[in-house]
Amino acid sequence: MISPVASVFSTMPHWKQGARLHAPGGRFTFAARIYLFLLLSCLGFSCSGEIANGEGTDTTPARLDPRTLPRYNLKRHFPYSSIFDPAIDRDIEALSRRAREFKERFKGTLETTLLEALIKHEQLDEAVDFVDYYIALVAAVNTTNEEIRKRVNQLESAIAADVQPYRLFVNLELGAMPEAALQKQMAANGNLSFYSGFLGAARRRAPYVLSEDVERALLVRKPMTVQVATEYYFKQLGDATFDMNGEKLILSMILAFIMDNSQEKRWAAQKAVKQGLERHKITNFAALSLNVVAGSWHMERKERGYKRLRSSRNVANNVSDETIDALIHAGETVAVSLTKRYFMLKKKILKNRAGVEVFDFADRLAPLPLKSTDRLYDWKESTRIVRDAYKSFSPTMALMFDKLLEEERIDAPAVPGKRTPACYLGTPTTGPFIILEHVGQPRCVETLAHEAGHAIHSMLSYEQGNLQLAPPLTIAEMASLMGERIVFNDLLRRTTDPEERLSHLLRYLDGWTSTVTRQLMFDDFERRVHDARAQGTIPDGTFTTMWKESL
């Protein structure tokens, strides 16, 4: 993709130090370093500045006291006193016994016992997820605690080595089963149709599955290979602090200044992020992790026989390579040019209304100098806004949202040691959990609505069972973006002043430039990384060049 978006921004100097940054393309070198860690941070939605689609308008990014925000209460939903509870080890040992017994009972028999095997397989899957998700939820808010990280790795390794390998045969035998044998069982057991989605997915993956011994080796080694590199990256990012005006801030807090009314503060924040990333060597860890991930995937893709870089994901999502190619082409053709037009409009408004002469990369999320109702939203008001908006669309959604709050399933504050960005986790046995970095900006309210949309979507899907609960990525974001849109529409409906309505609409467009155009840039950047990694290890500086070429 050749993107025109970068041409909107000035390369004129805006601070005296770090002259290298001001050369043509220099600030995009800086941007590349930021986006390296964003790429490894799930590229999801968050109220954490760059990771978010968000923006804010306070003259100084006032912050909510984290102590006023809720933490999820895992003790209420899991029978463990802590991650060090011996009961977890006992449960994993019990799961290992169940998995062995499951394999002994059903391996080699699926052509005659498919329905019974799938029922047992799903029950075992639910039990494994119950333990696995507890571990994940603890790990997500303790990325910098070395003892917890060590314990998490121990538990994950035990599950990978002593439980999961005994379940591999299911997909292998389903993929190899003759169509006639499958149809015979479908005709004989009407209840098998319930699992048609799971069966279809297993059959689609069949050409790319390796032998059971190889699959087992890959599974057992996972906690000690690629996962180690990415987890260490998250740990370093969680440890990092950024200095601004004599205050040490975590990432989500410093990035709030990127959305400040003051251009001076926006530029200072960008400089502080750059210096913090370099001081903590975050970009080095990001480059290392990307090299490990891309190198590992290059070899695995070759062995599995996927023809294209995206083919694995497309098979999982039940969509053709050609469909995704067409989608990307449409985005590059239309969305990128519209984004450039939007930034040109924003540049014009900032110049005419705020006297901004230099439209810098740091100004891309600047709030526009228009009359606005935006301000700092505390937790009580944030939840009220989401609840009221949901209720206006569906009372059922509002009730389900209230259930998330009442059952203490949301971890809201932006605090050190928390994995970013915002996300949702959960299964029918664990129930839904949401992780946020709520700092009170308007976008934080929309992020709450976004993740609650995921949670409600999941809750409504529980009747599909554990094996078929997760939607493909082609539709996964529909519910969450709908949750956001419901809140947006409700707030817009309540806003009667024309200039405030314009401000509200333009702020929403800020989000959509990230939702669409930025994702296209990520896709192009990732393709370049994988293509280059196929030729050998990528030098750290080359990542910067590739990101500049993706803008």
Secondary structure, 3 states (H helix, E strand, C coil): CCCCHHHHCCCCCCCCCCHHHHCCCHHHHHHHHHHHHHHHCCCCCCCCHHHCCCCCCCCCCCCCCHHHCCCCCHHHHCCCCCCCCHHHHHHHHHHHHHHHHHHHHHCCCHHHHHHHHHHHHHHHHHHHHHHHHHHHHHHHCCCCCHHHHHHHHHHHHHHHHHCHHHHHHHHHHHHHCCHHHHHHHHHHCHHHHHHHHHHHHHHHHHHHCCCHHHHHHHHHHHHHCHHHHHHHHHHHHHHCCEEECCEEECHHHHHHHHHCCCHHHHHHHHHHHHHHHHHCCHHHHHHHHHHHHHHHHHHHHHHHCCCCCCHHHHHHCCCCHHHHHHHHHHHHHHHHHHHHHHHHHHHHHHHHHHCCCCCCHHHCCCCCCCCCCCCCCCHHHHHHHHHHHHHHHCHHHHHHHHHHHHCCCEEEECCCCCCCCCEEEEECCCEEEEEEEECCCHHHHHHHHHHHHHHHHHHHHHHHCHHHCCCCHHHHHHHHHHHHHHHHHHHHHHCCCHHHHHHHHHHHHHHHHHHHHHHHHHHHHHHHHHHHHCCCCCCHHHHHHHHHHHC
